[in-house]
């Protein structure tokens, strides 16, 4: 499979569309998963994955064959999704100008989109959605794609120590989120409990 | 209580040294904060590790093939726009450079005078041509004038017909395409 991949990569570098389509077929799932976990919406993830492959297609001549192809393409996907996340967070107009609209947090899926995620996905997405985009990308690479800290540093263009510190911060944040979720329902109930009880 | 090394061991794992493991267990037994952190991190890690890799939609490769055509067209349009913008910018730069070289030598008044005299000469020439045509019409026999008028009317009629046919062809093509 690896040799076959290498052959397709070589052909794709020379501009063979069919070989590149084979690469799309092979790497569609990891790329889609990265986009889905980063963006949390099936439609946006599909668009992002397609855009990732287009960017890879355009830059095939710049691809270094010494580097793992999956690392390279996941790095493109991660950077694209990080950019998308940043764009989503930038408001296009002042909220005060439109006080009647409830725009909510643009980084969170809308209720309709939330429904389309199954319960586990929604819980997991709400958990990792609290992380900063770069930290989220590092967590996804670490836990879904089993990348080493060195590989993550290469993909996100960070130093290894920066990756370590980001992963530490992200893990602590995730643990605290779980802790808060476990505590909050009890607190909610206590608000409505009778003093006598 | 010092949580520092224990917190890191919980979250990042420890080296596997039995002494460290013992120390951590002892600390967890007496520290509710670190114990909670350990439990919640284990839960979070379990969620991350057990979540499956999301599979791409079934038609992803087909979509890629159709998108490739679209992406290429988009890129071509972008390149054409960039090229056009480059030409316009180049022409503007050349114009500015030319005016920077020429303007100091030519005064604004001389430019106005030259342009006005050229305009006057053009009007005079048109008037002369018109006078010649009128005198020719007066001298020419009626039959010649009628023949010329018929020819001009015929040309106009042909032009209108050609225009009408081309409009009809375009509209028919669009209907067929729809």
Boltz contact constraints between the chains, C-beta under 6 A:
constraints:
  - contact:
      token1: [A, 24]
      token2: [B, 61]
      max_distance: 6.0
  - contact:
      token1: [A, 24]
      token2: [B, 64]
      max_distance: 6.0
  - contact:
      token1: [A, 25]
      token2: [B, 61]
      max_distance: 6.0
  - contact:
      token1: [A, 28]
      token2: [B, 56]
      max_distance: 6.0
  - contact:
      token1: [A, 28]
      token2: [B, 60]
      max_distance: 6.0
  - contact:
      token1: [A, 29]
      token2: [B, 53]
      max_distance: 6.0
  - contact:
      token1: [A, 29]
      token2: [B, 55]
      max_distance: 6.0
  - contact:
      token1: [A, 29]
      token2: [B, 56]
      max_distance: 6.0
  - contact:
      token1: [A, 32]
      token2: [B, 54]
      max_distance: 6.0
  - contact:
      token1: [A, 32]
      token2: [B, 56]
      max_distance: 6.0
  - contact:
      token1: [A, 33]
      token2: [B, 53]
      max_distance: 6.0
  - contact:
      token1: [A, 33]
      token2: [B, 54]
      max_distance: 6.0
  - contact:
      token1: [A, 36]
      token2: [B, 54]
      max_distance: 6.0
  - contact:
      token1: [A, 50]
      token2: [B, 67]
      max_distance: 6.0
  - contact:
      token1: [A, 53]
      token2: [B, 64]
      max_distance: 6.0
  - contact:
      token1: [A, 54]
      token2: [B, 71]
      max_distance: 6.0
  - contact:
      token1: [A, 124]
      token2: [B, 47]
      max_distance: 6.0
  - contact:
      token1: [A, 124]
      token2: [B, 51]
      max_distance: 6.0
  - contact:
      token1: [A, 143]
      token2: [B, 48]
      max_distance: 6.0
  - contact:
      token1: [A, 171]
      token2: [B, 11]
      max_distance: 6.0
  - contact:
      token1: [A, 172]
      token2: [B, 11]
      max_distance: 6.0
  - contact:
      token1: [A, 174]
      token2: [B, 44]
      max_distance: 6.0
  - contact:
      token1: [A, 175]
      token2: [B, 37]
      max_distance: 6.0
  - contact:
      token1: [A, 175]
      token2: [B, 40]
      max_distance: 6.0
  - contact:
      token1: [A, 175]
      token2: [B, 41]
      max_distance: 6.0
  - contact:
      token1: [A, 175]
      token2: [B, 44]
      max_distance: 6.0
  - contact:
      token1: [A, 178]
      token2: [B, 40]
      max_distance: 6.0
  - contact:
      token1: [A, 178]
      token2: [B, 43]
      max_distance: 6.0
  - contact:
      token1: [A, 178]
      token2: [B, 44]
      max_distance: 6.0
  - contact:
      token1: [A, 179]
      token2: [B, 36]
      max_distance: 6.0
  - contact:
      token1: [A, 179]
      token2: [B, 40]
      max_distance: 6.0
